[in-house]
Amino acid sequence: MLRRIRTTATAILGATALAVTTLAAPAAGAAPLPNLPAARVQAQAAPATFTHPGVLVSKAQLDFVRSKVNAGAQPWKGAFDQMMGHSLASLSRTPKPRAIVECGSYSNPNNGCTDERQDALAAYTMALAWYITQDSRYAQKAIQIMDAWSAVIKDHTNSNAPLQTGWAGSSWPRAAEIIRYTYTGWSAASVSRFSTMLRTVYLPKIINGSNSNGNWELSMMEAALGISVFLEDRASYDRAVAKFRGRVPAFIYISSDGALPKAPPGSSIDTRAEIIDYWQGQSTFMDGLTQETCRDFTHTGYGLSAISHFAETTRIQGQDLYPEISERLRHALGMQAKYQLGATVPSSLCGGTLHLGLGPITEVGFNALNTRMGIAMTNTQRLTEQQRPAGTNVLFVAWETLTHAANPS
């Protein structure tokens, strides 16, 4: 009998309520997975040759940004100035690595959790600053931060360890990809040690997914994918894609799903009562509703951001998942944007009360769907432009107006 999922903070962040299976992808040359159609196996295969830099931002995207900043064009110049004025871009920053990062629910205890997340984001910030300015001091600072952590960290512990690993693990490969493939001063020995850190400390903690809320697993898969690109690990890339393709339909509802949302693959959730419980007590389902909308928009934003980041990386790697998820993502961004902008909440949605605070998370998805695919997104566009320049949530989202506003590359 499935244990019912409670919506208390403890259950959301720490309880083991869902048993989710792992879809192991075949290694190169192995037979197709027996439980997947051949076409799907082909679609989720990792690239034969990885593109670098290729985690969230490509070289073409970076070149576009640098040209806009150098020309003083908006909103990129304003976004760049915002980034450079933030403490994450300070050249006097001293990294604070530790061997064991211990993170409990709601970061209690917080033994190195904030330090790790912010150092990882700082390394990414420095990498962006290096590429745009070509000032090697920023590349060297990024290297200093990455080297400091790769020399020390051994594990993440306590109930929030998987999420913490996912958040920090999303930022590290973004920074490392830019530095490794656009700067010549990162030694082979340091790159090797950093790679070992990602492979032994981060990847095992996240690759099997999560039995918690959707934002956990989506953030973990974002990290797993980025790490797989940096390591050129085709097997873990395929596992991340398989997990992602199962979780997105279980996180965002659209009417073509039928009367009820899809359950996470491999879970035992199958009754209406269990689904309503898992969807935070919501019993009326509408296009764009997410599994955490009725919890709060902040956690919903984490999930939508991770979805956009994941799809962006697959696109750079030549396997564009945006067409597959575009209907869900456009509805989800549009629905949350509508209410974040102040629309009246009907009683049929979360009892008429929403906890807002979506965060600076719309830019990547909006650029992909609107700029590149030409999909009209009125509410999302209004919110995105209203929030520019989008800054950082100081967790795993940073500087996305700079990197993705109207970026066609």
C-alpha positions, 0 to 999 in steps of 0.5 A, a space after each residue: 500500500 502506498 504511503 500517502 504523501 503529506 504536504 507538510 514541510 517535513 514530507 515535502 523536503 525529507 520524506 520518502 514517499 514515492 518509489 521512482 524507478 531509474 531508466 538505465 540507457 544503453 551504452 554505445 553499441 548496446 541493444 535498445 531498451 526493451 521497454 521503450 519504442 526504438 524511435 524514443 531510444 534513438 531520440 534520447 541518445 547522447 551526441 556522438 560528439 559533444 559540443 563545448 562550451 555546451 551547458 546552458 550557454 554555447 559559444 555562439 550565444 556567448 559571442 552574441 552577448 559579448 557583441 551586445 555588451 560591447 555595443 552598449 545595447 540594452 537590455 544586455 549592457 544593463 544586465 552585464 552591469 548588474 552582474 558585475 556589481 554583484 558580490 558574486 563577481 568580486 575578485 576579492 572573493 575567497 572560496 569556502 570549501 569543506 569536505 562534508 556539506 551538510 544540509 537539512 530541510 530548509 537548510 537547517 543545519 546549514 554547514 557549507 550549503 550557502 557557501 557551496 551554492 554561492 561559490 559555484 555561482 560565483 565561478 559561473 559569474 566569473 566565467 561569464 565575466 571573463 568571456 565578455 571582458 577577456 580580462 584573465 583575472 576573472 578566469 583565474 578567479 573562477 579557476 581558484 574557486 573550482 580548484 579550491 572545492 575540487 581539492 576538498 569536498 567529499 560528500 553531501 549529507 542530511 535530508 537536503 543533500 540531493 537537492 543541494 547537490 543538484 543546485 551546486 552541481 548545476 552551476 559547476 559545469 556551466 563555469 567549467 565548460 566556459 573556462 575549459 574551452 575558452 581559456 588556456 590557463 586551467 591546468 590538465 591536472 586541475 581539470 582532471 581533479 575537478 572532473 573526478 569531483 563531479 564524477 564521484 561526489 556529485 553524479 552518484 547523488 543525483 543520477 537516480 532521481 528523487 522521490 520528493 517533489 518535482 523541482 527536486 528531480 528536475 534540478 537534479 537532472 539538470 545537474 546530471 545532464 551538465 555534468 555528463 556533458 562536461 565529462 562526455 559521459 554518454 551513459 549518464 547523459 541518456 539516463 538524465 534524458 530518460 528521467 527528465 522525459 518522464 518527469 516533465 509530464 508529471 510536473 506540468 499538466 495539459 488537457 491532453 493528459 486527460 482527466 488527471 495529471 500523469 504520475 512520475 514514471 515507476 511510482 505507485 500513484 494511480 488513484 484520483 485521491 493519491 494524485 490530488 494529494 500529490 498535487 498539493 490538494 488541487 482537484 481541478 486541473 487546467 493547462 499549465 498547472 504544475 505539481 507545485 503551483 498550489 504549494 508556492 510559486 517559488 518552488 514551481 519556479 525552480 522546476 520550470 527553470 530546471 526544465 528550461 535549462 535542461 532543454 537548452 543544454 540538449 538543444 546545444 548538444 544537437 538534441 532539441 527537446 523543446 519541441 517535445 515539451 513546448 506545449 507544457 512549458 508555454 502553458 506553465 510559464 504563461 499561467 504562472 506569469 498571469 497570476 504573478 502579474 496580479 490576475 484574480 485567482 479563481 476559487 477553483 485554483 488552490 482554493 483562491 489563494 496563491 503564494 507568489 514569488 516566481 523568481 527570475 526564471 522565465 528568460 531562458 524558456 521565453 527566449 527558446 519558445 518565443 524568439 526561436 520558435 515564434 510562439 506568442 506568449 503575452 503574459 510571459 513576455 510581459 513578466 519577463 520584460 518587467 523583471 529585466 534585468 533578471 538577476 540571481 536567486 543565489 541558488 542555481 539561477 543567474 544572469 539570464 537576461 544577459 545570457 538569453 534575452 532575445 538571443 537567437 544563437 
